[in-house]
Amino acid sequence: MKIRLLVDLPIDGKHGANKGRVFEVIREERGGRCQNKLFFIGDAGEECAALHREWEVAKEARNE
């Protein structure tokens, strides 16, 4: 699944996790109180996470 970020993530800019960017999800972690996270590889080659309110399914992924 691919996600599009709805906000700039509050992480180091080297990851390129900016509003509008699309990333491939590599795993999901479920937590309590709606704290589910999706993980992706950022531009620096490191794993990054986005909370459910910070992303949407990318339109391109819906058509696959």
C-alpha positions in Angstrom: 0.0 0.0 0.0 1.1 3.5 -0.7 0.3 6.5 1.5 0.3 10.3 0.8 1.3 12.5 3.7 -1.2 15.1 4.7 1.2 17.1 6.8 5.0 17.6 7.2 6.0 15.0 9.7 7.9 16.4 12.8 11.1 14.4 12.0 14.5 15.3 10.6 14.2 16.9 7.1 16.7 14.4 5.7 13.8 11.9 5.5 11.8 14.0 3.0 8.6 13.3 4.9 6.8 16.4 3.7 3.1 17.1 2.9 2.1 15.5 -0.4 4.9 12.9 -0.6 4.0 9.3 -1.4 5.7 6.4 0.3 5.4 2.6 0.2 4.3 1.1 3.5 6.6 -1.6 4.8 4.8 -2.5 8.0 2.0 -1.5 10.4 2.1 -1.3 14.2 -1.2 -1.2 16.2 -1.4 0.7 19.4 -4.0 1.8 21.9 -6.1 5.0 21.7 -5.9 5.3 17.9 -2.1 5.3 17.9 -1.7 3.0 14.9 1.4 3.7 12.9 2.4 2.9 9.4 6.1 2.7 8.6 8.0 3.6 5.4 11.6 4.1 4.3 12.4 7.8 4.1 14.9 9.5 1.7 17.8 8.8 4.1 17.1 5.1 3.9 15.8 4.9 7.5 12.5 3.7 8.8 10.0 6.4 9.5 6.5 6.3 11.0 3.2 8.2 10.4 0.2 8.2 12.6 -3.3 7.6 11.1 -4.2 11.3 11.0 -1.0 12.2 9.1 -1.7 10.2 5.9 -4.2 8.9 3.4 -4.1 6.0 1.0 -2.5 7.4 -2.2 -4.8 7.7 -5.1 -2.4 5.8 -7.3 -2.6 2.8 -4.9 -6.4 2.8 -5.1 -6.3 2.1 -8.8 -3.9 -0.8 -8.5 
